[in-house]
Amino acid sequence: MNLRPEQLQERLRAGLAPVYLISGDEPLQQGEAGDAVRGAARAQGFGERQVMHVEGGFDWQSLLAEANALSLFAERKLIELRLPSGKPGAAGTKALLAYLERPPEDTVLLIVSGKLDKAAQKTQWFKAVDRAGVTVQVWPVEPRELPGWIERRLRQRGLSPAAGAAALLAERVEGNLLAAAQEVEKLVLTCGGGELSVEAVAAAVANSARFDAFGLVDAALLGDAARVTRMLHGLQTEGVEPLALLWAVVRELRSLAQMAAQVEAGVPRDRALSRVWGKRKGAVGAGLARHNARRWQQMLRRAARIDRIAKGAAAGNAWDELLQLLLLLAGVQLFRPVAQV
């Protein structure tokens, strides 16, 4: 039986299967799915847990021996098989098929695997697991799916997000599911239960040093050069790495470069700004009006150079270069043209 990660809890409440396969390369969801199986097993009296790591030279017969061994500490046990490659090989396939032919009644087998491609899903061992138990394939949450994922998680934790609240949080943690989960837990602690407004989300993320980078970018977009300078100096003093700030800057530059290209291609400006959260439209709109598509691309190339400097691959001072980039973003003319004599 193949399930999505969000379907697993309901299936576990109906009873334990003899075998579970959780595969994928997204650590948060894979870890939570594994924890769900472990928790359900403990609740149903599987008091012993044996973890086996499949590495070079692994003896697959040890899996069968462990399954048939009598436990000294508990009547029931969970065998957890870590299979990072997702490829058990010929010996592993043979052992797994033998195990699944007659799974022990007092044992649950949990296989935690790396990502399995379509070819792997057609193998004998995968099909045997799917017939005998439950397979859960974990996929990364796409940016367009992240607001919905965050909203479901907020509701599961007792919060009712207002329209736009989940979208705002998704914008701040895009590409980092673990950060999204951490921010949800923080909101649960700070807001309790009930309604969750957009303003509460904005205040919560603003109070986190992790999100100061976004405030820095917004100050630059609004053309507030003095505030940009103060904020950047403060972040440097606090020990924030320039690469952490550059990530937020580049993310905004790419977005604005795309919007500028759309506007120059004839897309109405309001339509280009439609995917921007309401309260940020002023700052983003100001930046969009200040620079054309060519200038955004130039700033992206400058950001790439700062990345090389910060990583030691090019000469220069990353903080000085970052300040100059932000001031350019704010519309400051750094160098006066030389007058012709």
Buried (B, 14 or more C-beta within 10 A) or exposed (E): EEBEBBEBBEBBEEEBBBBBBBBBEBEBBBBBBBEBBBEBBEEEEBBBBBEBEBEEEBEBEEBBEBBEEEBEEEEBBBBBBBBEEBBBEEEBBBBBBBBBEEBBEBBBBBBBBBBBEEEBBEBEBBBBBBEBBBBBBBBBBEEEEBBEBBBEBBEEBEBEBBEBBBBBBBBBBEEBBEBBBBBBEBBBEEBEEEEBBBEBBBEBBEEEEBBBBBBBBBBBBBBBBEBBBEBBEEBBEEEBEBEEBBBBBBBBBBBBBEBBBBBEEEEEBEEBBEEBBEEBBBBBBBBBEBBBBEBBBBBBEBBEBBBEBBEEEBEEEBBEBBBBBBBBBBBBEEEEEEEEE
